[in-house]
Amino acid sequence: MSHKKYNSTVPTGRIEALVDGIFAIAMTILVLTLVVPDVAGPLSNGAVENALYAILPGFYTLVMSFLLLALFWTLQHRIFHRIKQVDTIMLWINLVWLLFIVLVPFFASLTAKYAQFPISHLLSNLNMLGIAVFLYLNWYYASKRELIHEKVDNNEIASIRGDILIFIVITLSAIALSFVIPAWSGLVYILIFPLEFIAHNL
């Protein structure tokens, strides 16, 4: 009896389609964490303004989470543009990574509702760290297992690795700030944009 050789690789297009769908859903759900506030007492322009001020933490969290998801999606797309094939281990690295992605709307809602408590920001930043670490593990594993296209040189491999390490360092900083200035610890993520610009233009 002849046996066909089992192919343990997965087409990269299938993973990219899954990633695109999950990111689209996660980004959309973020909007649902922001609701139109109820105005207590008689309606007036001042009362509406006060109600809107009350949801500013939620709006800030939504914007930051959306931008970070966009940044992670861009990096993942950049990685998979250079991947020629995916084996079973790399598939599961990506699936665990997506688990952290789908948790972003939950933690965005948590930090918006309990912005004054360090624990909400700590958990949110730990989730971001999980995203950054598994994205790094994704690229590290692909480079070590020769799953990257031959046309990708060592400088490009190091460049992508450096971009992800910037995410990790910034996220660790946000975790530390969660104990000092929890409500504003997420602002440190803004540093990602100038640091990446500097890293690519040195």
Helices and strands as residue ranges (DSSP letters): H 12-32, H 45-54, H 56-80, H 88-102, H 104-113, H 118-144, H 154-177, G 182-191, H 192-201
